[in-house]
């Protein structure tokens, strides 16, 4: 009996359309609109955790749609003028409400699961590292859609007006936008005094993931975030169901208690510090090594191509710098807030596979790129692009190690190298060896501490 009634709901209600409205636009965004989710180690088809985070980020507009469609579903009895007839039947109101909610929940969950499945199939083809740490991110995303739809149904039943669905959808969209832009952001400043904003605990009441946090394949949401959001969503779903069965104004007012209580408890559970919201997955960032060259577990398939160039880079650096040379090459696993100054090591060449000079380099060019990162790792603030004269300093430093100027393909143009880098390199190479080494060591000190301009030091000026 229950199965037959549920089947009728799935065939004749708005529920199937809700699933289609979630799935089709989501796939269109991911496949047709260029974005950060298309390329690099954090592409939505590259690794499991980025796939889960990118699909969650789509809830910025999918969640308001789910709420609006739920409200439209909640208006069904009012539109058909059957409310009085249904209240006179022997079937409890909670049974009818449960059937309506379950039908919509099934289609929304199936649509989001299919979206994740499409990404998951492609991830399997691109990585050897599989894990289940991404699953809570996607499960909470499903719960956001279901709870939002049930809340919309209850609101549509409690406020039976044609304006209710669009008003709720627009209100939900404004809520998510404010969480992303202002109410969910806290103004702060970096150690260098640069003003930035970072997410606060209120922002975690929003279904969407902050896109700039999808920067590394091994960064994920912490367990307190999952727990807090689940509490908030269970309260939301309980309020929606209570509104569906409420028959009096007093009952409708009482039905608001679960969502309010859920929000309060969730805010007590959710972390206040942004560094405890997005955390490093220790299993994913575990090093996999070939001698002194190491990558994270997420990139273990690339170790074979990196090991040879990495060891050659260390050999050349050792020959040029002596005891001051780094003795290992490692993928950078530091998860720093946006706008903060990078942290570098004198003894380790830290690199990122998404770095412009590393991303497409292979063989000898990869060796050059790692030498450049060991000499001038770059002080561009986290999440920013392009900064100062680091590219020129890397070119000159690499030329000093190799004894010949070697511009990186796809970075500086030949004209830029000839105009700005080559004169500094010639001046450096004309100095006595001891003076060259002294200037190189001063340049590295400025570059590694991010407290000076390495190119100015190479040019013979004082570091800032």
N, C-alpha and C positions, 0 to 999 in steps of 0.2 A: 504493500500500500504506500509506504513512505517513498520507496523508489519510484513508483509510478507518478506520484504527486511531484516529486523532485524533477522527474523527466519532463512533465508538462511545464513546470516553471522554466526549465532550461530551453524549451522550444518556443514558448509564447511570451516570455518576459524580455526585459531589456538586458538581462544577464549576458547572453552571447555577444551583444553589441558592445558591452563594457569590455569584454576580453579583446575584441577586435580593435577598439579605440585605444587600448593600452599597447597592444603588440605592433600594429602597423606603423604608427608614428615613431615608436621607439626604434624599430628597424630602419626606418627612413632616415632618422637623425644619424644613427651610427654608420650607415653605409653611404649616404648621399651628401652629408654636410662635412666638409673637411674640418678637422680639429686635432687636438692633442691626442685623442683616442685612436688616431690612425697610425702613429709611428712611434718608434723607439721601444725601449724595454717596458714602458707602461702602456703600450697599445692595448686596446680592450681584448684583442685576440692573442696577446703575447704571453701573458702569465695569468694564473688563477685569481690572485688578489686584485690586480688592476681590473680584470674583467668584472669582478663583483662590484668594485667601487664605481666604475664607469656606468654600469647598468643602474646602480643605485642613484647616481647623479641625475638620471633621467626623471626621477620622481619629482624633480622641481616642477614639472608640468603634468606628469602622469597622475600624481596624487590629487591635484585639484580636479582633474577630469574624472577620477574615480569617485570623488565626493559628489560632484555634479550629477553623474550618472546614477549614483545611489539615491540622491534626492529625487531624481526623475522616477526611479523605481518606487520610491515611497509614496509618490502621488497617484499610483495606479488606482487604488480603491476610490480615491476622491474623484478622479477623472471619470471613472466608470459609474459613479453614483451608487456604489454598492456597500458603502460603509455601514449603513443601518442594517442591511440584510445580513452582512457577515457577522455583526455583533449578535444577531438573533439565533445563530446556529450554535450547535452544541460543541463544536470544535473550539478548544481554547485559543485565545489570541496568540499566545506564545508559540503554539504549533505553527500557525500560519506565518508568524514573523520569522521563526527559525527556518522554515522552508525557503522563504524569500531570501534570507541572509545567506544561507548555505549555497543556494544556486548562484548567487552573484560571487560569493567567495570562491567557488570552484572555478568559474571562468576567469576571474582575475588572477588567481594563483596559477592556473594553467597557462595563461598568457605570459606572465612574468617568468614562469619556469621554462617555457619554450624559448624566450629571449635569452635566458641564461644558458640553455642547452645549445643554442646556435653559437654563442660565444665559446662555450666549453669545448665543443667539437673542434673548433679552430685552435684553441689553446693546446689541446692534446697534440696537434700537429706541429706546434711551434716550440714546445718545451718538454724536457725530460723530467722536470720536477713537478710532482703531483702531491697534493696535500688537501686537507679538509678545513684548513684555517679560514678559507674564504666563505664557507657555508653559512656561518651566522650572519654575515653581512647581507647575503641574499635572502635568507629566511626572514630577517627583520624587514627587508624591503617588501616581501610578500605581505607581511603582517601590516605594514603601513597601508598598502592598497586595500586590504580587506577591512581593516578597522575604519579607514576613511569612508569606504563605501557604506558600511553599516551605519556610521554616524550620519552620512547623508540621507540614508533611508529613514532613520528616525526623525531627522529634522524635516524631511519632506512630509512625513506623516503628521508631525506636530504643527507644521506651518504649511497647510495645503494651498499653495499659490503657485501660479505658473512662473512667478519671479524667483521662487525659492532655489531651484537648481542653478540658474546662472549666477544668482547672488552668492550662493555658497561656493561655487567653483571660483568665482572672482575673488571672494574673501580668502579662500585657501591659497590661491596664487599670490595674493598680496602678502599673506603671512609668510610663505616660503621665501618670497623675494626680500622681505624685510629681515628675515633671519640671515639671509645671505649677504645683505648689503649694510645694514645699520644695527638693528636691535640685537642681532646675533654676533656682532663684532665688537671687540674691545680695542680702543686705541692704546698703543704702547710705543716703545722705541727700542731699537737695537742697541747693542753695546757701543756702536759707533755713533749713536745719537740720531739714527735715521728713523723718522716716524713711520710706523706700520700699524696694521690692524691684525688681530688674530681672533679665531672663533672663541666664543665663551660657552658656558654650559647651556644657556638659553637656546643657542643655535642648534643644539642637539635634539630639540623638540621638533625640528624640521626633518622631513624625510630625506632630503637631498644631502649628498656628500659634498664637502667643499672641494671644488675641482683642483685648486692649487696644491692640495694635499696628496693628489695622486701623482707624486713625483718619483717615487721609488717603488719597485716591484715588491719590496719586502716591508713596506709600511702599511699598517692596517689599523682598523678601529680596535680599541681596547675592550676588554671584557666588561668593565663598568658601563661603557657606552651601550653595549648590547643589552645589559640588564636594565639600565635606566629607561631606554627606549621601549623595551618590552612592557615594562610596568605602565608607562604612559599610554601605550597602544591598547593594552588590555582594558584600561580605564575608559579609553575612547570607545572601544567596541561595546563595553558594558553600557555606557550611556546611550549609544545608538540603539542597542537592543531594547533597553528600558523605554526609550521614546517610542519605539515601534509598538509596544504593548500597552503604553500608558493611555488611560481613557479619560482622565480628569486633569485640569490645569495643575492641581497640586502634585499629582503623580509625575507630570512632565517636569515640574520644577525639581522634584526630588531626584529625577533621573539624571540631573546634571552633576550630582555628587560624585559618581565614579570618575568622570573625566577630570574634575577639579582635584580630587584626591590623588589620582594618578599623576597629574602634572606636578603637584607638590612633592610627592614621594620621589618621582623621577628626578626632580631638580636636586634633591638631597643625595641621590645615588650618583648622578652624572658627575664626572670630574670637572673641576673648575679650571685647571691648568691645561692649556692647549697641548702641552707635551705629554699629557696623560690621556688625551683623546685619541691622537694618532701616534701609534707606537711601532717600534721595530719588531717584526716577527723574528724571534731568536732562531727558530728552526730554519726559516727561509734565508736568513743572513749568515748562517753558519758557513765558515770558509771551506772551500774545496781547493786543494793545493797541488801544484806540480813543482816541488822544490820551493824556491822563494817566491813563486808567482801564484797568487790566490785569487779566486773569484767567489761570489756567494753561491749558495746552492741553487738559487733561481737561474743562474747563468752558467751552470757547470758544463753545459754542452759546448760553450765557447772557450773552455780552458785549453783545449788542444791547439787552437789557432793562436792563443795568446801566449802560451808558455815559451815558445822559441823566441819571438820578438821581445818578450819581457826579460828573459835571461840575457839576450844580446844587449838590451838597453842598460841593464845593470852592469854588464861588463864594460861597456863604453863609458858609463858614468864613473865607474871605479878607476878606469885609466885616466880620466880627466880630472877628477876631484880627489883621488886618493882616499885617505881615511875619512874624509868628510862626505863620501858618496853614500847614497841610500843602499840598503842591502836586501830590500824586498819590494815586490810590486803587489798591491792589493786593491780590489774593488772597494770603493768608499762606501761605508755603511752608516755614516753619520746622518741622522735625521734631524736637521736643524730647522727652526722656524723660518718662514719666508722673510727675506730682508736681512737675515743675520749674516755675519762675516764667516766665511768658511774657515775650518780648522785644519791645518796641515802638519805633517810630520817630516822632520829632517831625515829620519832613517828609513822611511817608507814612501814609495811612489804611490800615491792614492789617485785613482782615476774613476771615471764614471763612463759606462758604455754609451750614454747619451751625450757625452761631451762632443762638441763639434769636431775637434781634431782627432777623436778616437772612434767615433761612430762608424765611419765608412773606411777607416784605414785598415790595411792588410799588409802582411809581410814586412818589408823594409820600411814602408810608411808608418806602420804601427810601431815599429822600433823608434822611429823619429818622434812620433807623438808621445810615447812614454818617456823618452829623454826630455822632451819639452815640459811634460807635466812634472818630472822630477826636478827640473831646474826652476821653472816658473809655473806653479800649479794654478794660479789665477785667483784673483780676489773679488770676482763678481759676486755681489750678495746673492744668497740663495733665492732661487725663483726669478731672478732678474736676467736680462740678456745684455751682453756687451758692456765692457767696463774698462776705461782707461787705455793704457798702452801695453797691456799684457801680451797681446799678439805679437807686437814688435819685439818685446823683450824675449819671448819664447823663440822667435826666429833667430835673433842674435845669439842667444845662449846655445841653441842647437848647433848653429854654425860654428861656435867656438869649440864645442865638443867634437864635431865631425871634421873640423878644419875646412869646411866649405859651407856656404850659405845654402840652406835647403828650405825653401818656402813650402808650407803645407798646402796641398791641393784643396781648393774650396774655402780657404780662409782669406789670407791677404793676397791681393793681386800682385802681379810681378812689378807693376809700376810703384805700388806702395812699398814693396820690399826695396826696390832700387832707390827710391827717393828718401825713405826714412830709415830703413834698417841697415842697408849696405854701408853707408858712411860710418855708422856707429860700429859695425862689425869690423871694418877695415881699421878704424882707429884702435879698437881693442886688440886686434891681431898684431898691430905694429908695436905694441908695448912689450917690454921685457916679460918673460914668463911669470916671474914673481908678482909683477904688477897686475898682469892679467888675472892671476889666481886671486889676488887680493880684491880686485874689483868684482870678480864673479862671486866670491864668498859674501861680499857686502850686498850684491844684488840678490843672492839667495836668502840672506837674512831678511831683507825687506820683503821679498816675495812670500816667504813662509810665514812671516808674522802679520802680513797685510797692513803694515804700518808705514809703508813708503812706496815710491814708484820705482819698480825695478829697472825700467827703461832709462829713467833719469840717472840712476846709479851707474848703469852701463855707459851712459853718455859722459860720465865724469862729474855729474852733479851730485849734491848731497841728497839723501833720501828725505822725503817729507816727514 
